[in-house]
Structures are given as C-alpha cells and as structure tokens.
C-alpha cells in the first residue's frame, strides 16, 4: 500500500499480489463496481440534486485521505497548486455532470458518451500542453466525434439534449487528465489525492446548503453504498495499473467493459436497452478511443485515461 503513495516517477502497486491475470481481473471488477455505483446514483438522482450525490462520493474520498494521512503522515504541499486546483475542479465537474446525465438518460447512452474523453484529451493536449499529435490519433479524435453525433442525432426525432451532460462530464474529465499530467510530475500521489479530494469536497460542501434534502435511513445507506462502490473501483484500478510488469496495452481496453455492464444493469434494473443507432455510435466511440490511445508512451498517462470515471 505504501508504494501507492510514493513520490512521482516511482513504481506503484501492491507488491507480490497484483500481477498478470490478477490485474485484468481487478480491472474487470472495477468496471462492475463503477456500473453498480452508477445504478445507485441514478436511483438517488430521482430525488436528490447531483451536487448532493457527488458530495457523498467526495466524502468517501476524504475518508480515504484521512486513512492515508494516519498511515503516511501529512501530504506535502503541492509544487504545482494551480494545476492541482484545476484538476480538482475538473474531477468534481465530471462527477456532477455524470450524475445529472444518469438522471436524464438511460445508463447505456450516458455512459457511452462519457468515453469520448480520450479523444478530448488529445485535443486539449494540443491546445494546453502544446503536444504534437500524429495523424492516426487525429483519426481517432474525428471518429469519436462522429460517434457522438451518431448517438446525439441532432435535428432528428431521437435527439436528446440531456446527452450534453455526458459530453460535459467527458470534457471536465479530459481537463482533469491534462492537468494531472502536469501535477504528477511535480507531486506525489498522496499530494495529488489530497488536493483533488479537498478541492471537490470544499466546493461541493459550499454548494450543499442550497440543494440539500433530508435523507431517510435507506437513503443514507444507499448513498454510503454508492460512495463505497465508487471508491473501491478506483482503488482496484490503482492496484491493477501500478504494477511495474503490468501491460497497459492489455488493460486499457478493459475500461470499455464498463459500457457492457451499464447496459446490462440499465436493462435489469430500469428496463431500458439502447437502440441500434446508439449501439453503432458507442462502437464508433470505443474504436476511436482505442485508436486515440494507441502507442501511449507513459504507463501513468494510459492508466489515468482509462480511469475515467472513471471519475
């Protein structure tokens, strides 16, 4: 566990436990946990504001931060506080927009559009980090945008403007990832966790009085379960990717199984199933995302891109 919070540039993981097929298994488990958390979030969103639901997730992250502080001491101050703050705001925005999207759309549609984030990361890397992007990656970007248009169906009867919440979530997450690439160079994972958790929690706590609704015992239990599943998924992803011998190319595509679980849970719990046009658009987004990630040179970048959600 200690190596998870080591200084930037060091190997991260749980020594002797997570390796090979175990990493694949952990990634698969994480995608199930993410989808299960979203099921509860979608149920709660019928009654509660997305800000309040997101606050519970950040409360769980803050509790993890407390455990880290007790075990490893107070995280160091950031050497890149602006990047850390923007990253924290982007992560919080991604969570809020995703919950709003889940409330207004079937799970499969909301989840599929979120996976445009790798393509948006490419765009922002050019605009913000001034990176040079090869032609094949631009093909992935345009293919992903085309997949979004297929799902949105602008100007047609099936057009759902609520889908813009999913795109906004992906844009927020892409911004957070680009800022992460700056932040992790200067700071340890513990410092990054501290800034992202505290930034989101403080902002959401400030807004909570304006949207807060009283919770029943069942609501509290559901909110706690949602936050615990979300946090457990992130921990599983972290352990899976932080092994030095882990093959990122093998694990990165597994993130897309989240869409399969979202579709399955959407059908089993809410009785919804995506139509053929949505499936085609989702397939195009996934294929384009894989192209956009091809040839990633950094294990951490690939892990972060896969971690959407993972937000």
N, C-alpha and C positions, 0 to 999 in steps of 0.2 A: 504493500500500500504506500509505503514511504516514497517509492520511486515515482509514483503518480504525481507527486508534488515537488519534484526536483527542479533544478534550475533549467532554463531554456537550453535546448540543444542536447540534452541527455536522453538516454533511452528511458522509456516509461513502461510500467506494466506490473504484473504480479508474478514474480519470479517462480518458475517451475510449475505454474498452474495453467496459464493461458497460452496455448501454442497450437499450431496446426489446425486440426479439425475443431479443437475446442474454441478457437477464435471465430470460426464460421458459426458454430453453434451459438456462441454468445451474441453474435450479430443478429442471427435469426430470432433469438429470444428477445433482443432489444426491440426489433420491429413489431413483434407481437405485443410487447408491453406498451410501446408508443400508441399502437392502434387501440388497445384496451383503454388507455388513459383518455384517448380522444372520444371513445364511446361515452365515457362518463362525463367528459367536458360538454359534449353535445347535449346530453340529457340535462345537465345543470344549466346550460345556456338558455333553456326554455324559460327558466325562472330568474336567473341571476345575470347581471351585466358581465361582459367579457373581462372587464377590469378586475372584478371581484374574483372571478375564476382564475385569472392569471396570477392574482395576488397569492392564492393558495399554493400555486406551483413555486413561486419565488420564496414563499415561506419555507417550503421543503428544502430549496437550495440553500437558504440561510441556515437551516438546521445542520445541513451537511458542512457548511462553512464553519459552524461552531465546533463540530467534531474535529475538523481539520486543525482548527486553532488549538484545541485542547491537546491534540496529539503532537503537532509540529510547531506550535508557537504562533505568534502573530505574524501574518504575511508581511513581507517587506513593502515599502512604498513603491509605487509604480514609477519607472523611468520614462514612461510614455502615457501620462494620465489622460491626455486628450483622446488618444486612440482607445484607451480603455473605457472612457466615458461614452464615446460614440458607439463602441462595441456593445456596451451595456444597454444603451437606448435602443439600438437595433435589435438586440435579442428580445427585449421587452416588447417592442413593437411587433415583432414576428409572432410572439406568443398571443398577444391581444388580437391581432388580425386573424390568426388561425382560429381562435375560439369563435370569433364573430363569423368566420366563413363556415365553420362547422354548424353553427346555429341556423344559417340561412340556406345551406346546400346539403345534398346528400354527401356522405362521407367520402365516397369514391371521387366525386368531382372536386371537392375541396382539397383532398389530398393530392390528386394528380397535378393540379395547377401549382401546388407548392414546389413540386420537383423541377420547376423552371429555374430554381435558384442557381444551379451550376452554370447555366448559360448567363444569368445576370452577373455572377461572379466574374466571368470572363469580360463582360462589358465594363464593369467597374474597375477591374484590374488595369484595363487600358486607360480609363479616364482618371483614376485616382493614383494608381501605382506606376503609371506610365510603362507598363509592361508591353513587350512585343508579343503579339498573338499570331501563331501560324495559321495558314489558310484553312486547314482542316478543322481547327477549332471554331473559326467563324462559321463554317458549315454547320457545326453543332448548334451554335447560337441561333442562326436563322431557322434551322429545323425545329428547335424548341419553341421559338416564337410562332412558327406556323402551327405547331401542335396546340398552342394556347388559342390561336384563332379558331382552330377546328372545334375545340371544346366550347369556346365562347359563342361561336356562331353569330357574330354581330350582324344586325339587320334582319335576322331570321326569327321565326316564331319561338325557337328554342333558346334565344338569348336570355341569359340571366345576369343582370348587373351585379348581383351579390357575389359573383365569381371574382370581382375585382378585389374583394377582401383577401382571397387566396393569393392573388398576384402581389398585393401589398405586403402580405406576410413574407412571400419569397423575396421581395425587394429588400425588406428590412433585414432578413437573414443574410442575404448576399452582402449587404453593407457591413453587417457584423463580422462576416468572414473576412472581408477585405481588411477591416481594422484589426482582426485577430492576427493576420499575417505581420502586421507592424508590431502589435503588442507582445506576442510571444517571443519575438527576437530580443526584446529588452527585459521581459519579466518572466518569473517562474509561473508554473501552472497554478500554484496556490494564490499568487497575487492576482492572476487573471480571474480565477474563480471568485476571489473576494470582491474585486471591482465590478464584475458583471452581476454578481448576486446582489450586492449592496445597491448598485445603481438602479436595477429594476425594482428591488423591494422598496427603496425610498420613494421612487416616482409613483409606484402603484399605491403605496400607503398614503401618499399625499392626496391621491385622487379618490381613494376608497370612501371617505365620508360622503362624497357626492353621489355614490351609486350603491352604497351598502344596503343590503336587505337582510333581515334576520334569518337565521338558519335553524331548522329543526335538527334533532339529533341525527336523523337519517341523512340530512343534507351535509352535516359536519362529517359523518362517516364517509359519504361518497366523495366529498372534497378531499378528505385525507387520503382515501384510496387512489383518487386520480393523481394527486401530487406524488404519492409514494411510487406508483407505477411509472410516472414520468421520470422521476429521479433515478429509479432503478434501471430504467432503459439507458439513461445517459452514463451511469456507472458501468453497465455492461459493455457499452460501446467503447468507453475509455479503456477498460481492461483488454478488450479484444484487439484494439489498434495499437496499444502501446508496447506490445512485444516486439523486440528487435527483429525476430525472424518472421514476423507476420508479413504476408504478401498482400500489399494494398490492392493490387490488381485483382486479387481473388476475392477480397472482401467488399470492395466498393459497390459492385452491382447488387449486393445483398440488400442494400438500403431500399431498393425498389420493391422488395417483397412486402414492404410496408403498405404499398398500394393494394396488394392482393389481400392482405389482412383487413385493410379498411373496407374493401369491397365486401368481403365475407361478413364482417361484423355489421356493416351497413344493412346487409340483407337479413341476417339473423335477428338483429335487434330492432331495426327500424323498417324492415320490409322494403328497402329500396335497392335497386340494381341499375347500374349505368347502361345507357343505350349504346348502340353500335358506334355512333358518332363520337361519343365520349371515350369509348374504348380505343378507337382509332387515334384520337388526339392524344390520349395518355401514352399509347405505344410510341407515337412520334416523339413525345417529350422525353420518354425514357431512352429511346435510341439516341436522341440528340444529346442528352445528358451524358451518356456513356462516351460519345464522341468528344464532348467538351472536356471530359476528364482524362482522355487518353494521353498517356505519356507524362502524367504528373511526376515531377522530379522530387517532390518533398512528401515524405510519409505523413507529416503533420497536416499539410495542406489537403491531402486527399482524405485524411481522417476527418478533418473539420468539414469538408464539403459534404461528406457522407452523413455527418452527424446532424444533418438538418433535423432538424427539428428540434431538426430534428430539432429544435428548438427548440 
